[in-house]
């Protein structure tokens, strides 16, 4: 079982402030996860190859076709302060 001290250590490393109620909740949840992992370790997986998905899927992508872009005037139509064909935004880095 995951102890409260372990949860608090992990929370500290993650820079999280947890209430006592959350510490108890996460302690129980992490313990349940580790118990499940221990149960999975009992399975014989020697003949099972590595997978990235449980289902046999393939990437479905549309064909890459060229098309005309949106005209600059239309793209900047609702922009409050365009300049030189670009969006102007407030400076955030000094």
C-alpha positions as CSV (number, residue, x, y, z in Angstrom):
1,X,0.0,0.0,0.0
2,X,1.2,3.5,-0.8
3,X,1.7,5.4,2.4
4,X,0.6,9.1,2.9
5,X,4.3,10.0,3.2
6,X,4.9,8.7,-0.3
7,X,2.0,10.6,-1.8
8,X,3.2,13.8,0.0
9,X,6.8,13.2,-1.4
10,X,5.4,12.8,-5.0
11,X,3.2,15.9,-4.5
12,X,6.2,17.9,-3.3
13,X,8.3,16.8,-6.3
14,X,5.3,17.8,-8.5
15,X,4.9,21.1,-6.7
16,X,1.3,20.2,-5.8
17,X,-0.4,21.2,-2.5
18,X,-2.8,18.5,-1.4
19,X,-5.3,18.4,1.4
20,X,-5.4,15.5,3.8
21,X,-8.5,14.3,2.0
22,X,-6.7,14.3,-1.3
23,X,-3.7,12.5,0.2
24,X,-5.9,9.7,1.4
25,X,-7.8,9.5,-1.9
26,X,-4.5,9.4,-4.0
27,X,-3.0,6.9,-1.6
28,X,-5.9,4.5,-2.2
29,X,-5.9,5.1,-5.9
30,X,-2.2,4.6,-6.4
31,X,-2.4,1.5,-4.3
32,X,-5.1,0.1,-6.5
33,X,-3.1,0.8,-9.6
34,X,-0.1,-1.0,-8.2
35,X,-2.2,-4.0,-7.2
36,X,-3.6,-4.1,-10.7
37,X,0.0,-4.0,-12.2
38,X,1.0,-6.9,-9.9
39,X,-1.9,-8.9,-11.2
40,X,-0.9,-8.1,-14.8
41,X,2.6,-9.4,-14.0
42,X,1.1,-12.9,-13.5
43,X,0.1,-13.1,-17.2
44,X,2.3,-15.0,-19.6
45,X,3.2,-12.5,-22.3
46,X,6.1,-14.4,-24.0
47,X,4.2,-14.9,-27.3
48,X,2.7,-11.4,-27.4
49,X,4.5,-8.9,-29.6
50,X,4.8,-5.2,-28.7
51,X,1.9,-3.0,-29.7
52,X,1.0,0.6,-29.8
53,X,-2.7,0.0,-29.9
54,X,-5.0,-2.8,-28.7
55,X,-6.8,-2.7,-32.1
56,X,-5.4,-3.1,-35.5
57,X,-5.7,0.4,-36.8
58,X,-4.1,2.4,-39.5
59,X,-3.6,6.1,-40.0
60,X,-6.5,7.5,-42.1
61,X,-5.5,10.7,-43.8
62,X,-7.0,12.8,-46.5
63,X,-5.0,13.2,-49.7
64,X,-2.7,16.2,-49.6
65,X,-4.1,18.5,-52.3
66,X,-3.0,22.1,-53.0
67,X,-5.8,24.7,-52.8
68,X,-5.9,28.5,-52.9
69,X,-5.2,30.1,-49.6
70,X,-7.5,32.6,-47.9
71,X,-6.8,36.1,-49.2
72,X,-4.9,38.2,-46.7
73,X,-7.6,40.9,-46.6
74,X,-10.2,38.3,-45.7
75,X,-7.9,36.7,-43.0
76,X,-7.3,40.1,-41.5
77,X,-10.9,41.3,-41.9
78,X,-11.8,41.1,-38.2
79,X,-8.3,41.9,-36.9
80,X,-8.4,45.0,-34.7
81,X,-4.9,46.3,-35.5
82,X,-3.3,44.7,-38.6
83,X,0.1,46.0,-39.8
84,X,1.8,45.1,-43.0
85,X,-0.4,42.1,-43.8
86,X,0.2,40.6,-40.3
87,X,-1.7,40.4,-37.0
88,X,-0.4,42.7,-34.3
89,X,-0.6,41.5,-30.8
90,X,0.5,43.1,-27.5
91,X,4.2,42.5,-26.7
92,X,4.6,40.0,-23.9
93,X,8.4,39.6,-23.8
94,X,10.5,42.6,-22.9
